[in-house]
Amino acid sequence: MVLRIVCVFFAYLALFQPYLSAQIFSYQNEPLLSIISDIEEQTSYRFLYREALISDVRVTIQSSESSILDELSSYLRSQNIGLKVDKERYQALIYKSTDSQKSKVIHVSGYVLDAGTGERLPYSTISWRDNGKLQGVSSTPSGSFNLITDSEALELSFVVTFVGYKPKIFELNFEEQQTWQDISIRLEPEPYSGKEIIVRGLNFYTSSDTVLEGLIKVGAFSPLGETNAVRSLQMLPSVSMSAAINDGINIRGSSSDGFQVLLDGQTIYHQSHLFGLLDAMNPDVLKTSGFYYDVTPAQYEAPLGGTLSLITRTGSLNEVRGSAGVSNTAIKSSIELPVAEGRSSLLLSGRLSYLDELNWMNNQDLIEYGLDVNRPAELKFQNQDPREREIVEDVSLSEINVQNTDARFYDIHSKFYLETKSGNQFSVSGYFGYDNSFQNYLRDEPGPGTLPRPTTLYETSNLWSTNTLSANYNSRISDFTYSSSTIGFSSYNSEYLKEDFEYQRRNNNNDSQRDTSIIAPLGLENNLFEFSINQTFISSFDGINMEYGFDYSDYEVEYVEESIQRNAFISNRTSQLIDFFHQLDITSLESINVNLGNRVHYFSNGEYLRWSPRIKTQFFSKAPISFGLGYSRNYQFMHRLQFYNINSTDFWTLGNEDQPPSSVNYYSAGIQFNSFDHLYFQVEGYYKDFENLRFHELSTGSISATFKSDDVPWFHDNTGLGKGVEFLMKNTLPHFSLTTAYTLSSSEIKNERINNGEFYYADWDRRHQLSIASEIDIKPGLDLFLSWTYGSGTPNRVDPQRFQNTSRLSDYSRVDLTLSYAVPTRSGSLKTSFSVYNVLNRENPWYSEVKQGVARLRNRDVPFSARADVFDLGIQPSFNVGFYF
């Protein structure tokens, strides 16, 4: 009897199971956003949508699981909203429905978004194949895209990619509808992905974009535990290697003056904290980094070297998110939250250092090193009197006894974001950065006699602060054209004092030359204000993209110097800069991509009217072998003075009627090989002809003892020549990647008053440079980054025969490693990293100068000046721990 009851019971379950388990969806005036979340939780379908389009839509329906999407589609149609369901990929695409007439012209517009936060993803790539031909477009800085193509296809499959996100494939049917508006593609972040820099010579679609986009790993170089995007760029063959402390980079023969950093369109006039050891901007709040080093699009002003464009994240539109972290030098936190769910958000982030509070991992030594108080150096007897070398028993630098130290920095990021139902965007972003470091110390004074020698109390201090604020409005003004309007300002001030600065001198005695130095104070001060307006229009047609508009900037710059050569020099200038630009990108031709740009400048201080033409052509860009040619003429009206040993502050000056703007004629050519699935190889060459370069007289070494500028402390009539050949190869395997870059180059400078007007090698010239970087995916979440950087020596600055037969410092060789681990937790993710800079602790020469010391001659101490090779930072460990929720 029991057995019969059990059988009947199971037969009943089998018969009525479909009805018992059927999922009923019932909603009464529910927000569509909540319904989407519920359906995604109950089914395998995933929706592609834009929050602002549907944030105010409420739905009343009741349906079973099998028909819920059909019922929802019918309901939304009355709201002028379309719903396309892809049952094969379990995707539901929400878009703005239209009553367009059938046409052969296909028009698709929309946005690329972060699936979790709803943020726009700028510079995403949307590609498709039509009749076997690969085509594609890039999204704008606001994450929108607009593609128009004349096609007979009834259906096309599109692939959307963005660095650090999983690619998304979606299909559209054009049999009945040729216009699809407000398509929103939501990309899922790759697990454990790090931040990367998008490397682009031009912002247009090419088949090699995906290779170059993943080339630069931000965070692989972290001497102080914090990310350094500028240092990460040095893995590119186009960027010259530099020491741990730096205030910029040299790009294809240019001085570091020619490198520009933009944050939300505003110029950042100081790029780094703590003498260049880490970025001045918190990487946790930066969404996209675009690096332009070749022929730069006309929408960018483009200095003589390159431009790094950074965009602040908009923050989450649908949930509260944040992070908190600590490194060996700073603590940081950020919070992002929706103000009106689906439509607006607020992001706040702050970072504060404790460098001098805890003396671990060489923190105190780093401060001394950065302020040039006690940098490691090796004295050389080169070019000294041979008789002196025979009787010198010993030689030593002055002893330093540090008394007080103070070093701190902070930076604050903020952004308010608002998006309308039609897709228009309004945002206000701000950045505030501050850096202050100070030391006083006792220094032995060279003098005859025996020990102990007299000591003097000196001070070195460095202070800078910068503020930017900008408001941006993006709107769609037609089916083919977007508008972007920005207004903002930047302010910057810096102060530098070193009471024992060593001024380089060359003395001529009986036809012989001997370098000496004089200790005296050096004080520098800089105050800068910029107000700017930008209006850009972006128009897209079939295979043609145009960006055009104007820039207006109003500058006020003050520079003050007190030195042994300039007593209270003051320069205070104002000027206006008006630029009109037009960029035309044609990618619809069969075998060639053409990029034409024009930018016209008017600079009121001197009434300079200049034209900057830019052209780039790429032949057979989608073939296994392609090649390209480029030319541009760039101008620079704001100039950052360079000091060979001061890397803690930036000092800016304006061009004027007596000092024409710097310029460069820039020629480039390259060949790319795309024949293999896991191997990419390219060869590029460049030739750059510079005019009116600026160098401070203190950085010209002993030259400035003889040649001085009449009215300003810098030379502004220098010409330069940069040329080189670069090789780049990248191997990508499932769990391993290897990037190799080699450059053969030269950088030369010429001034009619020096060396009889002949060229001589620039301080940053390295004939050979090689970098090898590997990334190993040990297991999910655990990655190892290992790199080796090698370069031939830079010119010896104090060699008296420098212009005839340049001697060089020793070769540079450095190994770095970073081990990172990320693991998901119940409420977020935990990311940690441990880095070691200069693993082998090699003494790599940085620069040479003449230093004062004490020589032991016949049991007697006497003052002695000799060349000293100053070394780069030794082994430096660091860590970073962050929790993201």
Backbone hydrogen bonds, N-H to C=O, Kabsch-Sander energy under -0.5 kcal/mol:
donor,donor_aa,acceptor,acceptor_aa,energy
5,I,1,M,-1.9
6,V,2,V,-2.2
7,C,3,L,-2.1
8,V,4,R,-2.2
9,F,5,I,-2.2
10,F,6,V,-2.3
11,A,7,C,-2.3
12,Y,8,V,-2.1
13,L,9,F,-2.1
14,A,10,F,-2.4
15,L,11,A,-1.9
16,F,12,Y,-2.4
17,Q,13,L,-1.3
20,L,16,F,-2.3
21,S,17,Q,-2.8
22,A,18,P,-0.6
24,I,22,A,-0.5
25,F,23,Q,-0.5
25,F,63,S,-3.8
26,S,24,I,-0.6
27,Y,61,I,-3.2
29,N,27,Y,-0.5
30,E,59,V,-2.4
32,L,57,V,-2.9
35,I,31,P,-1.9
36,I,32,L,-2.6
37,S,33,L,-1.9
38,D,34,S,-2.1
39,I,35,I,-2.7
40,E,36,I,-2.6
41,E,37,S,-1.6
42,Q,38,D,-2.0
43,T,39,I,-2.1
46,R,90,Y,-2.2
48,L,92,A,-2.7
49,Y,47,F,-0.5
53,L,50,R,-0.9
54,I,50,R,-1.0
54,I,51,E,-0.8
55,S,51,E,-1.2
57,V,54,I,-1.5
59,V,30,E,-3.1
61,I,27,Y,-1.1
63,S,25,F,-3.0
65,E,23,Q,-1.3
67,S,64,S,-0.8
68,I,64,S,-0.9
71,E,67,S,-2.6
72,L,68,I,-2.5
73,S,69,L,-2.3
74,S,70,D,-2.1
75,Y,71,E,-2.1
76,L,72,L,-2.5
77,R,73,S,-1.5
78,S,74,S,-0.7
78,S,75,Y,-0.8
79,Q,76,L,-1.6
80,N,77,R,-1.5
81,I,76,L,-2.0
82,G,95,Y,-3.1
84,K,93,L,-2.8
86,D,91,Q,-3.5
87,K,85,V,-0.7
90,Y,86,D,-1.0
91,Q,86,D,-2.1
92,A,46,R,-2.2
93,L,84,K,-3.4
94,I,48,L,-2.8
94,I,92,A,-0.5
95,Y,82,G,-2.1
96,K,181,Q,-1.9
97,S,80,N,-1.2
97,S,95,Y,-0.7
106,I,104,K,-0.5
106,I,149,T,-3.2
107,H,178,Q,-2.4
108,V,147,L,-2.6
109,S,180,W,-2.5
110,G,145,F,-2.2
111,Y,183,I,-2.9
112,V,143,G,-2.2
113,L,185,I,-3.4
114,D,119,E,-2.6
115,A,187,L,-2.8
118,G,114,D,-2.3
121,L,112,V,-2.4
123,Y,139,S,-0.5
123,Y,140,T,-0.9
124,S,121,L,-0.9
125,T,161,T,-2.5
126,I,137,V,-2.9
127,S,125,T,-0.5
127,S,159,V,-2.6
128,W,135,Q,-2.3
129,R,157,S,-0.6
130,D,133,K,-2.4
133,K,130,D,-1.6
135,Q,128,W,-3.2
137,V,126,I,-2.4
139,S,124,S,-2.6
140,T,144,S,-3.0
143,G,140,T,-2.4
145,F,110,G,-2.4
147,L,108,V,-3.0
148,I,541,F,-0.5
149,T,106,I,-2.2
151,S,104,K,-1.7
151,S,149,T,-0.9
156,L,172,L,-1.9
158,F,170,F,-3.2
159,V,127,S,-2.8
160,V,168,K,-2.9
161,T,125,T,-2.4
165,Y,162,F,-2.0
166,K,188,E,-3.3
168,K,160,V,-2.2
170,F,158,F,-2.0
172,L,156,L,-2.2
174,F,154,L,-3.3
174,F,172,L,-0.5
175,E,154,L,-0.7
180,W,107,H,-2.7
180,W,178,Q,-0.6
181,Q,96,K,-0.8
181,Q,179,T,-0.5
183,I,109,S,-2.6
184,S,94,I,-0.7
185,I,111,Y,-2.8
185,I,183,I,-0.5
186,R,184,S,-0.6
187,L,113,L,-2.9
187,L,185,I,-0.6
190,E,164,G,-2.8
193,S,190,E,-1.7
197,I,216,I,-1.2
198,I,289,S,-3.2
199,V,197,I,-0.7
200,R,198,I,-0.7
200,R,291,F,-2.4
204,F,202,L,-1.7
209,D,206,T,-1.5
211,V,208,S,-0.7
212,L,208,S,-2.2
213,E,209,D,-2.8
214,G,210,T,-0.8
215,L,212,L,-1.7
216,I,197,I,-0.7
217,K,215,L,-0.6
218,V,195,K,-2.0
218,V,216,I,-0.8
220,A,217,K,-1.4
222,S,220,A,-0.6
225,G,222,S,-1.6
228,N,221,F,-0.5
232,S,228,N,-1.5
233,L,229,A,-1.2
233,L,230,V,-0.5
234,Q,231,R,-1.5
235,M,232,S,-1.5
236,L,233,L,-2.2
239,V,236,L,-1.4
240,S,250,N,-3.1
246,N,244,A,-0.6
246,N,275,F,-0.7
251,I,249,I,-0.6
252,R,238,S,-2.2
252,R,250,N,-0.6
254,S,251,I,-1.7
258,G,255,S,-2.0
259,F,256,S,-1.5
260,Q,306,G,-2.2
262,L,308,L,-2.7
263,L,266,Q,-2.9
264,D,310,L,-2.8
266,Q,263,L,-1.9
268,I,261,V,-2.6
269,Y,267,T,-0.7
273,H,278,L,-2.7
276,G,273,H,-0.9
277,L,273,H,-0.8
277,L,274,L,-1.5
278,L,273,H,-1.3
279,D,227,T,-1.4
280,A,271,Q,-2.0
285,V,282,N,-1.5
286,L,283,P,-1.2
287,K,311,I,-2.8
288,T,311,I,-0.9
290,G,309,S,-2.6
291,F,198,I,-2.6
292,Y,290,G,-0.5
292,Y,307,T,-2.8
293,Y,291,F,-0.5
296,T,294,D,-0.9
300,Y,297,P,-1.8
305,G,258,G,-1.9
306,G,258,G,-1.5
307,T,292,Y,-2.2
308,L,260,Q,-2.8
309,S,290,G,-3.2
309,S,307,T,-0.6
310,L,262,L,-3.0
310,L,308,L,-0.6
311,I,288,T,-1.6
313,R,285,V,-3.0
317,L,117,T,-3.0
321,R,336,E,-3.0
323,S,334,S,-2.2
324,A,883,F,-1.9
325,G,332,K,-2.7
326,V,881,V,-2.6
327,S,330,A,-2.8
328,N,879,F,-1.2
331,I,352,L,-2.8
332,K,325,G,-2.4
333,S,350,G,-2.2
334,S,323,S,-2.3
335,I,348,L,-2.7
336,E,321,R,-3.0
337,L,346,L,-2.1
339,V,344,S,-1.7
340,A,344,S,-0.8
342,G,317,L,-3.3
343,R,340,A,-2.9
344,S,340,A,-2.3
345,S,417,Y,-2.2
346,L,337,L,-2.3
347,L,415,K,-2.4
348,L,335,I,-2.6
349,S,413,H,-2.3
350,G,333,S,-2.6
351,R,411,D,-1.9
352,L,331,I,-2.7
353,S,409,F,-2.3
354,Y,329,T,-2.6
356,D,407,A,-0.9
357,E,354,Y,-1.4
358,L,354,Y,-1.4
359,N,357,E,-0.5
360,W,358,L,-1.7
363,N,360,W,-0.9
366,L,362,N,-2.2
367,I,363,N,-1.4
368,E,364,Q,-1.8
369,Y,365,D,-2.6
370,G,366,L,-2.7
371,L,367,I,-2.1
372,D,369,Y,-1.1
373,V,368,E,-2.6
374,N,368,E,-0.8
378,E,869,D,-2.0
380,K,867,R,-3.7
384,Q,381,F,-1.8
388,E,385,D,-0.9
389,R,385,D,-1.7
390,E,386,P,-1.3
391,I,387,R,-1.0
391,I,388,E,-0.6
392,V,388,E,-1.6
393,E,391,I,-0.5
393,E,856,R,-3.4
394,D,856,R,-0.8
396,S,854,V,-2.2
398,S,852,Q,-0.8
401,N,442,L,-2.7
402,V,400,I,-0.5
403,Q,440,N,-2.7
404,N,440,N,-1.4
406,D,438,F,-2.4
408,R,436,N,-2.7
410,Y,434,Y,-1.9
411,D,351,R,-1.7
412,I,432,F,-2.4
413,H,349,S,-2.4
414,S,430,G,-2.0
415,K,347,L,-2.0
416,F,428,V,-2.7
417,Y,345,S,-2.6
418,L,426,F,-2.7
419,E,343,R,-2.8
420,T,424,N,-2.5
423,G,420,T,-1.5
425,Q,474,N,-2.7
426,F,418,L,-2.9
427,S,472,N,-2.5
428,V,416,F,-2.1
429,S,470,S,-2.5
430,G,414,S,-2.5
431,Y,468,T,-2.3
432,F,412,I,-2.1
433,G,466,T,-2.9
434,Y,410,Y,-2.3
435,D,464,W,-2.6
436,N,408,R,-2.7
437,S,462,N,-2.8
438,F,406,D,-3.1
439,Q,460,T,-2.2
440,N,404,N,-1.7
441,Y,458,Y,-1.9
442,L,401,N,-2.8
443,R,456,T,-2.3
444,D,399,E,-1.8
445,E,454,P,-3.2
449,G,861,D,-1.3
456,T,443,R,-2.0
458,Y,441,Y,-3.0
458,Y,456,T,-0.5
460,T,439,Q,-2.8
461,S,497,L,-2.6
462,N,437,S,-2.8
463,L,495,E,-2.6
464,W,435,D,-2.5
465,S,493,N,-2.2
466,T,433,G,-2.3
467,N,491,S,-2.2
468,T,431,Y,-2.6
469,L,489,F,-2.0
470,S,429,S,-2.5
471,A,487,I,-2.8
472,N,427,S,-2.9
473,Y,485,S,-2.6
474,N,425,Q,-2.6
475,S,483,S,-2.5
477,I,475,S,-0.7
477,I,481,T,-1.6
478,S,481,T,-1.4
482,Y,538,I,-2.9
483,S,475,S,-3.3
484,S,536,T,-3.0
485,S,473,Y,-2.5
486,T,534,N,-2.9
487,I,471,A,-2.1
488,G,532,S,-2.3
489,F,469,L,-2.2
490,S,530,E,-2.5
491,S,467,N,-2.6
492,Y,528,L,-2.5
493,N,465,S,-2.1
494,S,526,N,-2.4
495,E,463,L,-3.1
496,Y,524,L,-2.7
497,L,461,S,-2.3
498,K,522,L,-2.4
499,E,459,E,-2.4
501,F,498,K,-1.0
501,F,520,A,-1.0
503,Y,501,F,-0.9
503,Y,518,I,-3.0
505,R,516,T,-2.9
507,N,514,R,-2.8
509,N,507,N,-0.6
509,N,512,S,-3.1
512,S,509,N,-1.2
514,R,507,N,-2.3
516,T,505,R,-2.7
518,I,503,Y,-1.9
520,A,501,F,-2.1
520,A,518,I,-0.6
522,L,498,K,-1.8
523,G,562,E,-2.7
524,L,496,Y,-2.7
525,E,560,V,-2.4
526,N,494,S,-2.3
527,N,558,E,-2.4
528,L,492,Y,-3.1
529,F,556,E,-2.1
530,E,490,S,-2.9
531,F,554,D,-2.0
532,S,488,G,-3.0
533,I,552,Y,-2.4
534,N,486,T,-3.0
535,Q,550,F,-2.3
536,T,484,S,-2.9
537,F,548,Y,-3.0
538,I,482,Y,-2.6
539,S,546,M,-2.6
540,S,480,F,-2.2
541,F,544,I,-3.1
543,G,148,I,-0.6
543,G,541,F,-1.0
544,I,541,F,-1.0
545,N,585,D,-2.6
546,M,539,S,-3.0
547,E,583,Q,-2.2
548,Y,537,F,-2.1
549,G,581,F,-2.0
550,F,535,Q,-1.8
551,D,579,D,-2.4
552,Y,533,I,-2.6
553,S,577,L,-2.4
554,D,531,F,-2.7
555,Y,575,S,-3.2
556,E,529,F,-1.9
557,V,573,R,-2.9
558,E,527,N,-3.0
559,Y,571,S,-3.0
560,V,525,E,-2.8
561,E,569,F,-2.5
562,E,523,G,-2.7
563,S,566,R,-3.4
568,A,566,R,-0.9
569,F,561,E,-2.7
571,S,559,Y,-2.8
573,R,557,V,-2.7
575,S,555,Y,-1.8
577,L,553,S,-2.8
578,I,602,Y,-2.4
579,D,551,D,-2.6
580,F,600,V,-1.9
581,F,549,G,-2.4
582,H,598,N,-2.2
583,Q,547,E,-3.3
584,L,596,L,-3.4
585,D,545,N,-3.1
586,I,584,L,-0.5
586,I,594,V,-3.2
587,T,543,G,-2.6
587,T,585,D,-0.6
588,S,543,G,-0.9
593,N,618,Q,-2.8
594,V,586,I,-2.1
595,N,616,K,-2.5
596,L,584,L,-2.9
597,G,614,R,-3.5
598,N,582,H,-2.2
599,R,612,S,-1.1
600,V,580,F,-2.7
601,H,610,R,-3.1
602,Y,578,I,-1.8
603,F,608,Y,-2.7
604,S,576,Q,-2.7
604,S,602,Y,-0.6
606,G,604,S,-2.0
607,E,604,S,-0.9
608,Y,603,F,-2.2
610,R,601,H,-2.3
610,R,608,Y,-0.5
612,S,599,R,-3.3
614,R,597,G,-2.7
615,I,631,Y,-2.9
616,K,595,N,-2.3
617,T,629,L,-2.7
618,Q,593,N,-2.4
619,F,627,F,-3.5
620,F,591,S,-3.2
623,A,620,F,-1.9
626,S,672,Q,-2.4
627,F,619,F,-1.5
628,G,670,G,-2.5
629,L,617,T,-1.9
630,G,668,S,-2.4
631,Y,615,I,-2.5
632,S,666,Y,-1.9
633,R,613,P,-1.6
634,N,664,V,-1.8
636,Q,662,S,-2.4
639,H,653,T,-2.8
641,L,639,H,-0.6
641,L,651,F,-2.9
647,N,645,N,-0.7
651,F,641,L,-0.5
653,T,639,H,-2.6
655,G,637,F,-1.8
656,N,659,Q,-1.5
659,Q,656,N,-0.8
662,S,636,Q,-1.6
663,S,691,E,-2.0
664,V,634,N,-1.7
665,N,689,D,-2.1
666,Y,632,S,-2.9
666,Y,664,V,-0.6
667,Y,665,N,-0.5
667,Y,687,Y,-2.7
668,S,630,G,-2.2
669,A,685,G,-2.1
670,G,628,G,-2.1
671,I,683,V,-2.8
672,Q,626,S,-3.2
673,F,681,F,-3.2
674,N,624,P,-4.0
674,N,672,Q,-0.5
676,F,679,L,-0.7
680,Y,730,K,-2.4
681,F,673,F,-1.5
682,Q,728,L,-2.5
683,V,671,I,-2.4
684,E,726,E,-2.3
685,G,669,A,-3.0
686,Y,724,G,-2.1
687,Y,667,Y,-2.4
688,K,722,G,-3.4
689,D,665,N,-2.3
690,F,688,K,-0.6
690,F,720,G,-2.3
691,E,663,S,-2.3
693,L,718,N,-2.6
695,F,715,F,-1.9
696,H,642,Q,-0.6
697,E,713,P,-2.4
699,S,696,H,-1.5
700,T,697,E,-0.9
701,G,698,L,-0.6
703,I,700,T,-1.7
704,S,701,G,-0.9
705,A,702,S,-1.3
706,T,703,I,-1.9
707,F,703,I,-2.5
708,K,706,T,-0.6
715,F,695,F,-3.1
718,N,693,L,-1.4
719,T,750,K,-2.5
720,G,690,F,-1.4
721,L,748,E,-2.4
722,G,688,K,-2.6
723,K,746,S,-2.0
724,G,686,Y,-1.8
725,V,744,L,-2.5
726,E,684,E,-3.6
727,F,742,Y,-2.9
728,L,682,Q,-2.4
729,M,740,T,-2.6
730,K,680,Y,-2.7
731,N,738,L,-3.1
732,T,678,H,-2.5
733,L,736,F,-3.4
736,F,733,L,-0.8
737,S,775,E,-1.9
738,L,731,N,-2.6
739,T,773,A,-3.0
740,T,729,M,-3.0
741,A,771,S,-2.6
742,Y,727,F,-2.3
743,T,769,Q,-2.5
744,L,725,V,-2.5
745,S,743,T,-0.5
745,S,767,R,-1.6
746,S,723,K,-2.2
748,E,721,L,-2.6
749,I,760,Y,-3.3
750,K,719,T,-2.6
754,I,751,N,-2.1
757,G,751,N,-0.6
757,G,754,I,-1.9
758,E,755,N,-2.0
760,Y,749,I,-2.4
762,A,747,S,-2.6
765,D,762,A,-1.7
769,Q,743,T,-1.6
770,L,790,Y,-3.0
771,S,741,A,-2.6
772,I,788,W,-2.4
773,A,739,T,-2.7
774,S,786,L,-3.0
775,E,737,S,-2.2
776,I,784,L,-2.9
777,D,735,H,-2.5
777,D,775,E,-0.5
778,I,776,I,-1.2
778,I,782,L,-1.3
779,K,782,L,-1.4
782,L,779,K,-2.8
783,D,781,G,-0.6
783,D,820,S,-2.5
784,L,776,I,-2.3
785,F,818,T,-3.2
786,L,774,S,-2.5
786,L,784,L,-0.5
787,S,816,D,-2.4
788,W,772,I,-2.5
789,T,814,R,-2.9
790,Y,770,L,-3.3
791,G,812,Y,-2.6
792,S,768,H,-2.2
796,N,807,S,-2.7
797,R,795,P,-0.7
799,D,796,N,-1.3
802,R,799,D,-1.9
804,Q,801,Q,-0.8
805,N,801,Q,-2.7
809,L,794,T,-2.8
812,Y,791,G,-3.4
814,R,789,T,-2.6
816,D,787,S,-2.1
817,L,836,V,-1.8
818,T,785,F,-2.6
819,L,834,F,-2.9
820,S,783,D,-2.5
820,S,818,T,-0.5
821,Y,832,T,-3.0
822,A,781,G,-2.1
823,V,830,L,-2.5
825,T,828,G,-3.2
828,G,825,T,-0.6
829,S,884,Y,-2.8
830,L,823,V,-2.7
831,K,882,G,-3.0
832,T,821,Y,-3.1
833,S,880,N,-2.2
834,F,819,L,-2.4
835,S,878,S,-2.2
836,V,817,L,-2.5
837,Y,876,Q,-2.5
839,V,815,V,-3.2
841,N,838,N,-2.3
844,N,842,R,-1.2
846,W,870,V,-3.7
847,Y,870,V,-1.1
849,E,868,A,-1.9
851,K,849,E,-0.5
851,K,866,A,-2.5
853,G,864,F,-2.8
854,V,396,S,-2.8
855,A,862,V,-2.6
856,R,394,D,-3.5
857,L,855,A,-0.8
857,L,860,R,-3.1
858,R,391,I,-0.7
858,R,856,R,-0.5
860,R,857,L,-0.5
861,D,449,G,-1.5
862,V,855,A,-2.3
864,F,853,G,-2.1
866,A,851,K,-1.9
867,R,380,K,-0.6
868,A,849,E,-3.0
869,D,378,E,-2.6
870,V,847,Y,-3.0
870,V,868,A,-0.7
871,F,376,P,-2.5
872,D,844,N,-3.3
876,Q,837,Y,-2.1
878,S,835,S,-2.2
880,N,833,S,-2.1
881,V,326,V,-2.7
882,G,831,K,-2.8
883,F,324,A,-3.2
884,Y,829,S,-3.1
885,F,322,G,-2.7
